[in-house]
Amino acid sequence: GWETSLHPPYDVLVASDVLEHLKDPWAFLRRARRWISPDGVLVAAVPNTLQWRARAKLLRGLWRYEDWGVFDRGHLRFFTPATARGMLEETGFTVLKEVLSPDVPFLNGGVHRAVSRDPDAPAGLWEKTSQSIAGRWPGLFTTHLILVARPVEGRP
């Protein structure tokens, strides 16, 4: 099949918005470890189920599959920062770096107009507040989790 046409090892393997669509991403990651050179890395990106918009929907009792986003119709798996990191560690990777991709409309004050009771209130205060909240709970305002990981030597 397609696996035999690969010519590993590779220095970088990218699994961007892939793992959440797989029935068994753990099996895929165990197999993928063999495709990465000893000094190579895996770059994995998955949607963040703990993001504030997803939480707001769930708090309202809404679980509707959509055309895109966390609740994409094709998603078979759902990840939080801890479960994404855990999956990589369980499958023989060491996470070197975790990048939280911010929910920019929230951080740039776009929510200010939606939640402020005073339409003339300064957006700067809201921006400072939202950035402070995002600094305290970064996973809450992260649309995607991006993890850079290296295979652990000696693991089968």
MIFIMI-592227 format. One record per residue: z, x, y of N, C-alpha, C, O in turn; residue in one letter; residue number from 1. Coordinates in steps of 0.001 Angstrom, whole numbers, plus 500000, padded with zeros to 6 digits. Layout:
% MIFIMI-592227
    n_z    n_x    n_y   ca_z   ca_x   ca_y    c_z    c_x    c_y    o_z    o_x    o_y code pos
      Z      X      Y      Z      X      Y      Z      X      Y      Z      X      Y    a NUM
...
This chain:
% MIFIMI-592227
    n_z    n_x    n_y   ca_z   ca_x   ca_y    c_z    c_x    c_y    o_z    o_x    o_y code pos
 500000 500806 498810 500000 500000 500000 500000 500849 501253 499628 502022 501244    g   1
 500422 500229 502312 500399 500888 503619 501322 502094 503669 501063 503043 504410    w   2
 502400 502068 502885 503352 503180 502908 502719 504481 502434 503058 505550 502942    e   3
 501818 504412 501483 501197 505620 500958 500220 506227 501950 499845 507391 501810    t   4
 499795 505451 502960 498876 505992 503957 499613 506736 505068 498974 507372 505907    s   5
 500935 506668 505090 501710 507392 506082 501765 508868 505717 501734 509229 504540    l   6
 501845 509707 506722 501925 511146 506479 503164 511721 507142 503061 512462 508119    h   7
 504346 511382 506611 505581 511886 507195 505730 513380 506936 504954 513942 506162    p   8
 506682 514027 507546 507717 513457 508402 507255 513377 509864 506402 514148 510303    p   9
 507826 512444 510588 507524 512239 511994 508723 512646 512831 509868 512572 512387    y  10
 508436 513079 514055 509511 513460 514966 510175 512234 515596 511364 512261 515913    d  11
 509412 511174 515774 509940 509951 516371 509366 508761 515625 508156 508668 515418    v  12
 510235 507863 515229 509827 506597 514629 510378 505494 515532 511580 505441 515792    l  13
 509503 504620 516006 509906 503556 516922 509871 502218 516191 508857 501840 515604    v  14
 510994 501512 516238 511091 500156 515681 511548 499254 516827 512722 498895 516916    a  15
 510622 498899 517688 510937 498108 518874 510621 496648 518613 509472 496283 518368    s  16
 511656 495815 518669 511517 494381 518402 510880 494120 517038 509997 493275 516893    d  17
 511357 494876 516041 510856 494758 514671 511967 494318 513714 511778 493394 512922    v  18
 513117 494974 513788 514172 494791 512795 514650 493347 512683 514968 492891 511585    l  19
 514706 492626 513789 515174 491239 513777 514193 490294 513077 514541 489154 512769    e  20
 512978 490763 512829 511966 489941 512142 511932 490182 510636 511217 489485 509915    h  21
 512691 491155 510156 512659 491526 508738 513734 490806 507946 514850 490594 508420    l  22
 513362 490432 506710 514340 489807 505817 515462 490774 505484 516630 490388 505428    k  23
 515105 492023 505266 516104 493034 504905 515880 494296 505736 515312 495265 505233    d  24
 516315 494305 506998 516125 495506 507813 516887 496715 507271 516499 497853 507536    p  25
 517961 496488 506518 518715 497587 505924 517846 498363 504940 517850 499594 504950    w  26
 517104 497659 504095 516207 498320 503139 515102 499080 503877 514745 500194 503496    a  27
 514571 498474 504925 513538 499145 505716 514079 500447 506303 513417 501482 506230    f  28
 515274 500401 506882 515845 501595 507513 516140 502692 506494 515953 503874 506785    l  29
 516597 502312 505306 516846 503322 504253 515540 504020 503875 515502 505236 503686    r  30
 514468 503225 503769 513150 503786 503457 512647 504641 504621 512104 505725 504409    r  31
 512828 504154 505841 512314 504836 507026 512960 506198 507237 512343 507085 507827    a  32
 514190 506381 506768 514863 507684 506904 514026 508807 506316 514028 509924 506832    r  33
 513304 508510 505228 512466 509528 504576 511257 509909 505417 510665 510965 505198    r  34
 510883 509078 506365 509692 509320 507182 509983 510160 508414 509059 510558 509123    w  35
 511259 510434 508681 511654 511125 509900 512018 512570 509579 512754 512835 508628    i  36
 511502 513497 510372 511803 514916 510165 513295 515172 510402 513959 514366 511055    s  37
 513832 516286 509879 515264 516574 510021 515743 516586 511484 516881 516212 511766    p  38
 514882 517012 512399 515243 517014 513816 514697 515784 514550 514819 515674 515770    d  39
 514101 514873 513801 513491 513696 514415 514491 512578 514673 515654 512664 514278    g  40
 514027 511538 515336 514892 510415 515676 514190 509084 515426 512964 508982 515390    v  41
 515022 508092 515259 514590 506702 515223 514971 506099 516569 516089 506290 517047    l  42
 514048 505378 517171 514338 504616 518380 514190 503152 517985 513091 502684 517691    v  43
 515305 502442 517983 515305 501034 517568 515718 500164 518747 516682 500471 519448    a  44
 514988 499080 518960 515328 498123 520016 515395 496732 519397 514482 496302 518693    a  45
 516498 496041 519677 516683 494673 519179 517234 493799 520306 517940 494297 521183    v  46
 516916 492495 520291 517507 491602 521289 519020 491506 521100 519527 491612 519983    p  47
 519721 491306 522196 521176 491237 522193 521637 489782 522142 521471 489047 523115    n  48
 522206 489366 521030 522680 487992 520862 523868 487681 521767 524132 486511 522045    t  49
 524593 488703 522233 525757 488466 523084 525401 488359 524571 526293 488205 525405    l  50
 524134 488437 524907 523703 488337 526301 524127 487002 526899 524181 486004 526180    q  51
 524427 486955 528178 525042 485785 528809 524204 484519 528671 524773 483438 528518    w  52
 522878 484607 528719 522060 483392 528596 522192 482794 527183 522282 481577 527020    r  53
 522203 483667 526172 522358 483196 524795 523729 482567 524608 523852 481515 523980    a  54
 524760 483207 525152 526113 482650 525053 526207 481296 525739 526840 480378 525218    r  55
 525582 481165 526906 525633 479898 527642 524992 478777 526825 525502 477658 526792    a  56
 523873 479082 526166 523229 478065 525318 524146 477658 524169 524308 476473 523882    k  57
 524739 478646 523522 525612 478345 522390 526853 477571 522830 527309 476675 522119    l  58
 527400 477911 523996 528565 477177 524496 528236 475708 524769 529103 474839 524671    l  59
 526981 475447 525109 526543 474061 525336 526104 473392 524032 525654 472246 524043    r  60
 526234 474103 522914 525868 473538 521615 524378 473575 521337 523886 472823 520495    g  61
 523654 474437 522029 522202 474521 521858 521817 475705 520979 522145 476852 521284    l  62
 521140 475423 519919 520517 476469 519103 519117 475968 518800 518864 475341 517772    w  63
 518227 476259 519716 516829 475856 519552 515982 477108 519468 516106 478013 520294    r  64
 515120 477154 518468 514201 478275 518403 513182 478127 519520 512771 477019 519866    y  65
 512778 479274 520083 511890 479302 521236 510704 480203 520943 510631 480823 519881    e  66
 509782 480273 521883 508594 481097 521715 508867 482586 521930 508072 483424 521504    d  67
 509984 482928 522589 510324 484324 522851 511819 484417 523137 512508 483404 523257    w  68
 512301 485638 523244 513705 485855 523569 514589 485938 522340 514109 486076 521215    g  69
 515896 485851 522576 516880 485980 521494 516625 484966 520390 516750 485290 519209    v  70
 516272 483747 520761 516091 482674 519776 514634 482498 519351 514213 481391 519015    f  71
 513874 483574 519366 512467 483568 518945 512342 482980 517537 513159 483266 516662    d  72
 511330 482169 517333 511112 481509 516032 510967 482490 514872 511269 482154 513727    r  73
 510508 483687 515169 510292 484668 514111 511510 485498 513757 511456 486311 512834    g  74
 512604 485310 514472 513795 486113 514206 514538 485610 512968 514901 484439 512860    h  75
 514746 486536 512050 515508 486244 510842 516917 486819 510928 517811 486409 510187    l  76
 517107 487775 511840 518393 488445 512013 518762 488449 513489 517887 488435 514354    r  77
 520057 488469 513772 520557 488469 515139 521605 489569 515256 522456 489721 514380    f  78
 521537 490344 516357 522383 491522 516491 523193 491521 517779 522769 491001 518811    f  79
 524372 492123 517680 525213 492441 518823 525209 493970 518927 524712 494638 518020    t  80
 525748 494536 520006 525805 496001 520045 526518 496595 518824 526067 497597 518271    p  81
 527609 495989 518412 528372 496518 517269 527617 496364 515954 527631 497283 515136    a  82
 526962 495237 515728 526276 495050 514443 524997 495879 514356 524622 496318 513269    t  83
 524322 496098 515484 523132 496956 515471 523524 498395 515151 522901 499051 514316    a  84
 524563 498873 515827 525072 500231 515575 525554 500347 514119 525266 501334 513443    r  85
 526276 499350 513653 526778 499350 512282 525665 499392 511252 525775 500095 510247    g  86
 524589 498644 511492 523465 498643 510564 522851 500037 510457 522524 500488 509359    m  87
 522695 500713 511581 522128 502064 511544 523058 503025 510806 522600 503843 510008    l  88
 524339 502931 511064 525296 503813 510392 525356 503536 508893 525449 504469 508096    e  89
 525305 502262 508503 525329 501898 507075 524122 502427 506330 524199 502700 505133    e  90
 523004 502574 507030 521765 502978 506373 521477 504466 506502 520365 504916 506228    t  91
 522500 505242 506928 522355 506689 506920 521900 507314 508223 521282 508378 508207    g  92
 522184 506690 509338 521842 507259 510639 523108 507531 511437 524134 506878 511249    f  93
 523016 508501 512324 524043 508759 513328 523463 508328 514665 522403 508808 515067    t  94
 524141 507437 515347 523659 506973 516646 523967 508047 517679 525124 508411 517889    v  95
 522918 508550 518321 523052 509592 519331 523216 509006 520726 523921 509557 521572    l  96
 522555 507886 520943 522562 507294 522270 522335 505800 522156 521548 505334 521331    k  97
 523039 505056 523001 522879 503612 523060 522535 503257 524509 523307 503539 525426    e  98
 521385 502645 524700 520938 502271 526036 520984 500759 526124 520426 500060 525278    v  99
 521650 500258 527153 521724 498822 527360 520726 498460 528442 520877 498862 529595    l 100
 519710 497701 528071 518670 497302 529012 519187 496125 529830 519406 495049 529273    s 101
 519390 496299 531150 520053 495253 531938 519200 494024 532172 517970 494071 532159    p 102
 519894 492934 532385 519277 491669 532758 519089 491719 534269 519951 491269 535024    d 103
 517964 492266 534704 517738 492571 536114 517886 491371 537043 518510 491525 538093    v 104
 517356 490183 536733 517525 489066 537672 518989 488785 538000 519311 488387 539120    p 105
 519869 488990 537030 521294 488778 537312 521805 489864 538245 522488 489575 539227    f 106
 521481 491094 537944 522029 492205 538711 521464 492287 540122 522129 492818 541012    l 107
 520257 491777 540355 519707 491889 541708 520104 490723 542591 519555 490561 543681    n 108
 521039 489913 542148 521539 488823 542974 520756 487537 542813 521000 486577 543544    g 109
 519814 487491 541866 519009 486294 541678 519830 485072 541316 519421 483948 541607    g 110
 520974 485268 540690 521825 484144 540319 522606 483644 541531 523103 482517 541530    v 111
 522713 484470 542551 523490 484113 543744 523109 482736 544284 523979 481907 544555    h 112
 521821 482498 544436 521363 481218 544991 521666 480061 544057 521858 478931 544507    r 113
 521710 480334 542764 521941 479266 541792 523411 478874 541698 523715 477715 541413    a 114
 524318 479798 541927 525733 479490 541712 526550 479377 542997 527662 478848 542972    v 115
 526019 479863 544118 526787 479837 545356 526840 478425 545930 525828 477727 545989    s 116
 528026 478019 546347 528173 476720 547013 527728 476812 548464 527450 475796 549101    r 117
 527661 478029 548982 527273 478242 550373 525936 478980 550404 525888 480182 550143    d 118
 524835 478259 550725 523517 478907 550707 523376 480031 551727 522465 480852 551624    p 119
 524285 480070 552723 524221 481124 553729 525131 482301 553407 525224 483243 554194    d 120
 525809 482259 552251 526714 483344 551862 525910 484627 551644 524785 484576 551147    a 121
 526473 485758 552009 525730 487025 551852 525518 487379 550386 526452 487360 549584    p 122
 524275 487701 550054 523955 488076 548672 524593 489411 548299 524855 489657 547122    a 123
 524847 490275 549276 525428 491590 548987 526743 491496 548248 527003 492291 547344    g 124
 527579 490536 548616 528858 490357 547933 528628 489978 546479 529286 490507 545584    l 125
 527700 489067 546243 527387 488657 544868 526850 489839 544068 527213 490015 542905    w 126
 525988 490649 544682 525431 491806 543987 526535 492781 543591 526551 493283 542467    e 127
 527451 493047 544508 528558 493954 544192 529434 493381 543084 529867 494106 542188    k 128
 529688 492091 543149 530504 491441 542122 529807 491493 540771 530420 491848 539765    t 129
 528516 491137 540746 527787 491112 539471 527669 492513 538883 527750 492680 537666    s 130
 527477 493522 539732 527393 494890 539222 528739 495358 538692 528794 496103 537713    q 131
 529812 494936 539320 531144 495279 538829 531401 494639 537464 531926 495282 536555    s 132
 531022 493363 537332 531179 492664 536054 530324 493332 534985 530776 493543 533860    i 133
 529080 493665 535346 528173 494303 534384 528697 495664 533959 528520 496059 532807    a 134
 529343 496392 534874 529933 497675 534518 531085 497523 533550 531293 498376 532687    g 135
 531833 496443 533686 532985 496191 532823 532557 495675 531446 533132 496075 530433    r 136
 531556 494794 531401 531072 494195 530149 529563 494349 530066 528841 493365 530226    w 137
 529060 495568 529819 527615 495800 529862 526828 494979 528846 525695 494589 529127    p 138
 527391 494710 527688 526670 493931 526679 526411 492500 527094 525493 491858 526584    g 139
 527204 492000 528006 527045 490628 528475 525767 490463 529285 525195 489373 529319    l 140
 525312 491530 529938 524144 491462 530804 523013 492340 530294 522248 492904 531077    f 141
 522914 492449 528995 521917 493292 528349 520979 492429 527520 521404 491754 526582    t 142
 519714 492456 527871 518751 491662 527109 518379 492348 525797 518182 491683 524781    t 143
 518284 493676 525818 517924 494437 524630 518885 495595 524421 519407 496183 525368    h 144
 519096 495893 523177 519875 497054 522769 518880 498101 522294 518048 497821 521431    l 145
 518957 499284 522841 518066 500364 522439 518943 501485 521905 519793 502020 522617    i 146
 518726 501829 520648 519542 502867 520012 518654 504016 519556 517591 503811 518970    l 147
 519112 505217 519835 518440 506423 519379 519337 507023 518311 520519 507272 518547    v 148
 518759 507257 517118 519577 507703 515997 518850 508779 515191 517621 508840 515154    a 149
 519646 509609 514557 519117 510678 513704 519567 510442 512274 520710 510044 512050    r 150
 518687 510678 511292 519118 510545 509892 520229 511536 509572 520191 512681 510023    p 151
 521207 511107 508804 522286 511977 508376 521769 512811 507203 521240 512277 506228    v 152
 521934 514123 507318 521467 515012 506249 522277 514796 504981 523484 514560 505035    e 153
 521610 514878 503856 522281 514774 502582 522491 513354 502082 522965 513158 500963    g 154
 522144 512360 502895 522286 510966 502435 521029 510566 501682 519924 510877 502128    r 155
 521167 509891 500562 519981 509469 499805 519240 508349 500509 518220 507874 500010    p 156
